Amino acid sequence: MVALRKRPARRTKKTVLIVGEGSTEKAFLRYVKELYITRDMDISVNVECGSGGSPRNVVEKAIRLCGNRGYDKCFVLIDADIPLRADKKLLSRMKRKPKIEMLKSTPCIEGLFLSVLDNLGNNNSDQCKSIFETTYLASDKKTDKRSYERLFSKEMLNKKRNQVNELNSILKAMGV
């Protein structure tokens, strides 16, 4: 008789979906995910692009993605400059399991970047985009996750996490 080898118990990972408003958010979130999330962790993070448009469109896409797959948590990262206009039906859909939780970047994702880089004044979205694109990263480079390596090291993000609440919220959403 042959003895059977006992396999180690397989752990189920917690699954998280984060939907960024556009391709810039998606690239940044993927970069942060690669910095912090490793295969041996008990969490799996999937980053998707909401394809821009209104915050409502991004939330509706997140709801569709959550409905197609079994996520434990779902987050939507949108700019704070345009409010989410949600009716009762949308709010009800957002509360279903998994509940859609909002992450906001003020006034926009470039504003979040400037906050982390200590270069944010009282600027609106257009000013933040202009400052970030002329000083740090051209608009055509913002959609490439590798572009963020030279701007945001893991050590810098860890340090700024305690100072920039929006960054801390993103990292918490990823289980970090």
C-alpha positions as CSV (number, residue, x, y, z in Angstrom):
1,M,0.0,0.0,0.0
2,V,1.3,3.4,-1.0
3,A,1.1,6.3,1.6
4,L,-0.6,9.4,0.2
5,R,1.1,12.7,0.6
6,K,-0.9,15.2,2.5
7,R,-1.3,18.5,0.7
8,P,-1.1,21.7,2.6
9,A,-4.4,23.4,3.1
10,R,-5.2,25.9,0.4
11,R,-6.0,29.4,1.6
12,T,-8.7,31.5,0.0
13,K,-7.5,35.0,-0.8
14,K,-9.6,38.0,-0.1
15,T,-10.4,39.6,-3.5
16,V,-10.6,43.3,-4.0
17,L,-11.6,45.3,-7.1
18,I,-10.5,48.9,-7.5
19,V,-11.9,50.8,-10.5
20,G,-10.1,54.0,-11.4
21,E,-11.9,56.8,-13.2
22,G,-9.5,56.8,-16.2
23,S,-6.3,55.4,-17.6
24,T,-4.1,57.6,-15.4
25,E,-5.7,56.3,-12.2
26,K,-5.4,52.7,-13.5
27,A,-1.7,53.1,-14.3
28,F,-1.0,54.6,-10.8
29,L,-3.1,52.0,-9.0
30,R,-1.3,49.2,-10.9
31,Y,2.1,50.7,-10.0
32,V,1.1,50.9,-6.3
33,K,-0.3,47.3,-6.5
34,E,3.1,46.0,-7.8
35,L,5.0,47.8,-5.1
36,Y,2.9,46.4,-2.2
37,I,1.0,43.3,-3.2
38,T,2.9,40.0,-3.4
39,R,1.8,36.5,-4.4
40,D,2.2,35.2,-0.9
41,M,-0.2,37.7,0.7
42,D,-3.8,36.7,1.6
43,I,-5.2,39.3,-0.8
44,S,-5.7,39.6,-4.5
45,V,-6.2,43.1,-6.0
46,N,-7.6,43.7,-9.4
47,V,-7.4,47.1,-11.0
48,E,-9.7,48.2,-13.8
49,C,-10.3,51.3,-15.7
50,G,-13.7,53.1,-15.5
51,S,-13.1,54.6,-19.0
52,G,-13.7,58.1,-17.8
53,G,-16.9,60.0,-18.2
54,S,-18.9,61.0,-15.2
55,P,-18.5,59.5,-11.7
56,R,-21.8,57.8,-12.2
57,N,-20.5,55.9,-15.3
58,V,-17.5,54.7,-13.3
59,V,-19.7,53.5,-10.5
60,E,-22.0,51.7,-12.9
61,K,-19.0,50.0,-14.5
62,A,-17.8,48.9,-11.0
63,I,-21.2,47.5,-10.3
64,R,-21.2,45.5,-13.5
65,L,-17.7,44.2,-12.9
66,C,-18.6,43.1,-9.3
67,G,-21.7,41.4,-10.6
68,N,-19.7,39.3,-13.1
69,R,-17.1,38.2,-10.6
70,G,-17.1,37.4,-6.9
71,Y,-15.2,40.1,-5.2
72,D,-15.1,40.6,-1.4
73,K,-14.7,44.3,-1.6
74,C,-15.0,47.0,-4.3
75,F,-13.7,50.5,-4.4
76,V,-14.0,53.3,-7.0
77,L,-11.4,56.0,-7.3
78,I,-12.8,59.2,-8.7
79,D,-11.9,62.9,-8.8
80,A,-13.6,65.0,-6.2
81,D,-14.2,68.0,-8.5
82,I,-17.3,66.4,-10.1
83,P,-19.9,65.2,-7.6
84,L,-21.5,61.8,-8.0
85,R,-25.2,62.3,-9.0
86,A,-26.8,59.2,-7.7
87,D,-30.5,58.4,-7.5
88,K,-32.1,55.9,-5.1
89,K,-31.7,53.1,-7.6
90,L,-28.0,53.6,-8.0
91,L,-27.5,54.0,-4.3
92,S,-29.4,50.8,-3.7
93,R,-27.2,49.0,-6.2
94,M,-24.0,50.4,-4.6
95,K,-25.1,48.9,-1.2
96,R,-25.4,45.4,-2.5
97,K,-22.7,42.9,-1.6
98,P,-20.0,43.8,-2.2
99,K,-20.7,47.4,-1.2
100,I,-19.1,49.9,-3.6
101,E,-16.9,52.2,-1.5
102,M,-15.7,55.6,-2.8
103,L,-12.1,56.8,-2.8
104,K,-11.7,60.4,-3.9
105,S,-8.7,62.3,-5.1
106,T,-8.9,66.1,-4.5
107,P,-9.5,67.9,-6.8
108,C,-8.2,65.2,-9.2
109,I,-5.6,62.4,-9.4
110,E,-2.9,64.9,-10.3
111,G,-3.8,66.9,-7.2
112,L,-3.2,63.7,-5.2
113,F,0.2,63.3,-6.9
114,L,1.1,66.9,-6.1
115,S,0.0,66.4,-2.5
116,V,2.4,63.5,-2.2
117,L,5.1,65.5,-3.9
118,D,4.5,68.5,-1.5
119,N,3.6,70.7,-4.4
120,L,-0.1,71.3,-3.9
121,G,-1.4,74.8,-3.4
122,N,-5.0,75.9,-3.7
123,N,-5.3,74.8,-7.3
124,N,-8.3,73.5,-9.3
125,S,-8.2,70.4,-11.5
126,D,-6.9,72.2,-14.7
127,Q,-4.1,73.9,-12.7
128,C,-3.1,70.6,-11.0
129,K,-3.0,68.8,-14.4
130,S,-1.0,71.6,-15.9
131,I,1.5,71.8,-13.0
132,F,1.9,68.0,-12.9
133,E,2.3,67.6,-16.6
134,T,4.8,70.4,-17.1
135,T,6.9,69.7,-13.9
136,Y,6.8,66.0,-13.4
137,L,5.2,63.8,-16.1
138,A,4.0,64.5,-19.6
139,S,0.4,63.6,-20.3
140,D,1.3,60.8,-22.7
141,K,3.4,59.2,-19.9
142,K,0.7,59.3,-17.2
143,T,-0.9,56.1,-18.5
144,D,2.3,54.0,-18.2
145,K,2.7,52.5,-14.7
146,R,6.4,52.4,-15.1
147,S,6.5,56.2,-15.3
148,Y,5.6,56.5,-11.6
149,E,8.8,54.6,-10.5
150,R,11.0,57.7,-10.6
151,L,8.4,59.9,-8.8
152,F,7.0,57.6,-6.1
153,S,9.3,55.2,-4.3
154,K,7.8,52.8,-1.8
155,E,9.7,54.6,1.0
156,M,8.2,57.9,0.0
157,L,4.7,56.5,-0.2
158,N,5.1,54.9,3.2
159,K,6.2,58.2,4.6
160,K,3.5,60.3,2.9
161,R,0.8,57.9,3.9
162,N,0.4,59.5,7.3
163,Q,0.3,63.0,5.8
164,V,-2.0,62.4,2.8
165,N,-5.3,60.8,3.8
166,E,-6.3,60.0,0.2
167,L,-3.1,58.0,-0.3
168,N,-3.7,56.2,3.0
169,S,-7.2,55.3,1.9
170,I,-5.9,53.8,-1.4
171,L,-3.3,51.7,0.5
172,K,-5.9,50.5,3.0
173,A,-8.2,49.5,0.2
174,M,-5.4,47.3,-1.1
175,G,-5.0,45.7,2.3
176,V,-1.7,47.4,3.1
